[in-house]
Amino acid sequence: MPRTRTTSRKTPNRSSGKERITVSLSKEKVRFLKAHSGQRGAPSVSAYVERLVADAQARAELEKLSAHTALYYDSLSAKAAEELGAWGELGESALATEEE
Protein backbone atom coordinates (compact mmCIF):
# COMPACT_ATOMS: atom_id res chain seq x y z
CA MET A 1 0.00 0.00 0.00
CA PRO A 2 1.52 3.36 -0.98
CA ARG A 3 2.24 5.83 1.77
CA THR A 4 0.88 9.30 1.55
CA ARG A 5 2.71 12.15 3.09
CA THR A 6 0.79 14.81 4.87
CA THR A 7 2.08 18.02 6.25
CA SER A 8 0.41 19.86 9.00
CA ARG A 9 0.27 23.61 9.05
CA LYS A 10 -0.60 25.77 11.91
CA THR A 11 -4.04 27.10 11.40
CA PRO A 12 -4.00 30.87 11.46
CA ASN A 13 -5.45 32.39 14.56
CA ARG A 14 -8.69 33.77 13.22
CA SER A 15 -9.17 36.02 16.23
CA SER A 16 -5.91 37.88 15.42
CA GLY A 17 -7.28 39.01 12.07
CA LYS A 18 -4.08 37.94 10.34
CA GLU A 19 -3.66 35.73 7.32
CA ARG A 20 -0.59 33.78 6.39
CA ILE A 21 0.87 34.39 2.93
CA THR A 22 3.92 33.08 1.14
CA VAL A 23 6.20 35.28 -0.94
CA SER A 24 9.40 34.59 -2.81
CA LEU A 25 12.17 37.16 -2.58
CA SER A 26 15.75 37.29 -3.73
CA LYS A 27 18.36 36.31 -1.15
CA GLU A 28 19.54 39.90 -1.11
CA LYS A 29 16.07 41.17 -0.17
CA VAL A 30 15.72 38.53 2.55
CA ARG A 31 19.10 39.52 4.04
CA PHE A 32 17.99 43.15 3.98
CA LEU A 33 14.70 42.36 5.76
CA LYS A 34 16.38 40.25 8.40
CA ALA A 35 19.07 42.85 9.07
CA HIS A 36 16.74 45.82 9.17
CA SER A 37 13.94 44.20 11.13
CA GLY A 38 16.25 43.91 14.14
CA GLN A 39 17.68 47.40 13.68
CA ARG A 40 14.20 48.89 13.56
CA GLY A 41 13.07 47.16 16.74
CA ALA A 42 10.61 44.80 15.06
CA PRO A 43 10.17 41.53 16.97
CA SER A 44 10.20 39.54 13.71
CA VAL A 45 10.62 39.85 9.96
CA SER A 46 6.85 39.43 9.62
CA ALA A 47 6.24 42.36 11.97
CA TYR A 48 8.73 44.46 10.02
CA VAL A 49 7.10 43.62 6.68
CA GLU A 50 3.70 44.40 8.17
CA ARG A 51 5.04 47.79 9.29
CA LEU A 52 6.43 48.47 5.79
CA VAL A 53 3.09 47.60 4.21
CA ALA A 54 1.22 49.77 6.74
CA ASP A 55 3.51 52.71 5.90
CA ALA A 56 2.92 52.21 2.17
CA GLN A 57 -0.83 51.95 2.78
CA ALA A 58 -0.84 55.18 4.80
CA ARG A 59 1.07 57.00 2.04
CA ALA A 60 -1.40 55.73 -0.58
CA GLU A 61 -4.38 56.84 1.52
CA LEU A 62 -2.81 60.28 2.05
CA GLU A 63 -2.21 60.65 -1.68
CA LYS A 64 -5.83 59.70 -2.36
CA LEU A 65 -7.08 62.21 0.22
CA SER A 66 -4.85 64.92 -1.23
CA ALA A 67 -6.15 64.22 -4.72
CA HIS A 68 -9.79 64.39 -3.54
CA THR A 69 -9.08 67.61 -1.65
CA ALA A 70 -7.50 69.17 -4.74
CA LEU A 71 -10.50 68.12 -6.84
CA TYR A 72 -12.85 69.70 -4.31
CA TYR A 73 -11.02 73.03 -4.23
CA ASP A 74 -10.57 73.05 -8.00
CA SER A 75 -14.32 72.60 -8.42
CA LEU A 76 -15.20 75.68 -6.34
CA SER A 77 -16.37 78.88 -7.96
CA ALA A 78 -14.12 81.91 -7.61
CA LYS A 79 -16.55 83.44 -5.08
CA ALA A 80 -16.68 80.27 -2.94
CA ALA A 81 -12.88 79.95 -3.02
CA GLU A 82 -12.52 83.60 -1.97
CA GLU A 83 -14.94 83.09 0.92
CA LEU A 84 -13.13 79.96 2.12
CA GLY A 85 -9.84 81.85 1.87
CA ALA A 86 -11.25 84.62 4.06
CA TRP A 87 -12.42 82.08 6.65
CA GLY A 88 -8.98 80.48 6.57
CA GLU A 89 -7.26 83.81 7.18
CA LEU A 90 -9.62 84.52 10.06
CA GLY A 91 -8.83 81.14 11.60
CA GLU A 92 -5.08 81.66 11.20
CA SER A 93 -5.22 85.07 12.86
CA ALA A 94 -7.27 83.66 15.75
CA LEU A 95 -4.72 80.87 16.26
CA ALA A 96 -1.84 83.35 16.10
CA THR A 97 -3.55 85.48 18.76
CA GLU A 98 -3.99 82.44 21.06
CA GLU A 99 -0.31 81.51 20.75
CA GLU A 100 0.89 84.95 21.84
C-alpha positions as CSV (number, residue, x, y, z in Angstrom):
1,M,0.0,0.0,0.0
2,P,1.5,3.4,-1.0
3,R,2.2,5.8,1.8
4,T,0.9,9.3,1.5
5,R,2.7,12.2,3.1
6,T,0.8,14.8,4.9
7,T,2.1,18.0,6.3
8,S,0.4,19.9,9.0
9,R,0.3,23.6,9.0
10,K,-0.6,25.8,11.9
11,T,-4.0,27.1,11.4
12,P,-4.0,30.9,11.5
13,N,-5.4,32.4,14.6
14,R,-8.7,33.8,13.2
15,S,-9.2,36.0,16.2
16,S,-5.9,37.9,15.4
17,G,-7.3,39.0,12.1
18,K,-4.1,37.9,10.3
19,E,-3.7,35.7,7.3
20,R,-0.6,33.8,6.4
21,I,0.9,34.4,2.9
22,T,3.9,33.1,1.1
23,V,6.2,35.3,-0.9
24,S,9.4,34.6,-2.8
25,L,12.2,37.2,-2.6
26,S,15.8,37.3,-3.7
27,K,18.4,36.3,-1.2
28,E,19.5,39.9,-1.1
29,K,16.1,41.2,-0.2
30,V,15.7,38.5,2.5
31,R,19.1,39.5,4.0
32,F,18.0,43.2,4.0
33,L,14.7,42.4,5.8
34,K,16.4,40.2,8.4
35,A,19.1,42.8,9.1
36,H,16.7,45.8,9.2
37,S,13.9,44.2,11.1
38,G,16.2,43.9,14.1
39,Q,17.7,47.4,13.7
40,R,14.2,48.9,13.6
41,G,13.1,47.2,16.7
42,A,10.6,44.8,15.1
43,P,10.2,41.5,17.0
44,S,10.2,39.5,13.7
45,V,10.6,39.9,10.0
46,S,6.8,39.4,9.6
47,A,6.2,42.4,12.0
48,Y,8.7,44.5,10.0
49,V,7.1,43.6,6.7
50,E,3.7,44.4,8.2
51,R,5.0,47.8,9.3
52,L,6.4,48.5,5.8
53,V,3.1,47.6,4.2
54,A,1.2,49.8,6.7
55,D,3.5,52.7,5.9
56,A,2.9,52.2,2.2
57,Q,-0.8,52.0,2.8
58,A,-0.8,55.2,4.8
59,R,1.1,57.0,2.0
60,A,-1.4,55.7,-0.6
61,E,-4.4,56.8,1.5
62,L,-2.8,60.3,2.1
63,E,-2.2,60.6,-1.7
64,K,-5.8,59.7,-2.4
65,L,-7.1,62.2,0.2
66,S,-4.8,64.9,-1.2
67,A,-6.2,64.2,-4.7
68,H,-9.8,64.4,-3.5
69,T,-9.1,67.6,-1.6
70,A,-7.5,69.2,-4.7
71,L,-10.5,68.1,-6.8
72,Y,-12.8,69.7,-4.3
73,Y,-11.0,73.0,-4.2
74,D,-10.6,73.1,-8.0
75,S,-14.3,72.6,-8.4
76,L,-15.2,75.7,-6.3
77,S,-16.4,78.9,-8.0
78,A,-14.1,81.9,-7.6
79,K,-16.5,83.4,-5.1
80,A,-16.7,80.3,-2.9
81,A,-12.9,79.9,-3.0
82,E,-12.5,83.6,-2.0
83,E,-14.9,83.1,0.9
84,L,-13.1,80.0,2.1
85,G,-9.8,81.9,1.9
86,A,-11.2,84.6,4.1
87,W,-12.4,82.1,6.7
88,G,-9.0,80.5,6.6
89,E,-7.3,83.8,7.2
90,L,-9.6,84.5,10.1
91,G,-8.8,81.1,11.6
92,E,-5.1,81.7,11.2
93,S,-5.2,85.1,12.9
94,A,-7.3,83.7,15.8
95,L,-4.7,80.9,16.3
96,A,-1.8,83.4,16.1
97,T,-3.5,85.5,18.8
98,E,-4.0,82.4,21.1
99,E,-0.3,81.5,20.7
100,E,0.9,84.9,21.8
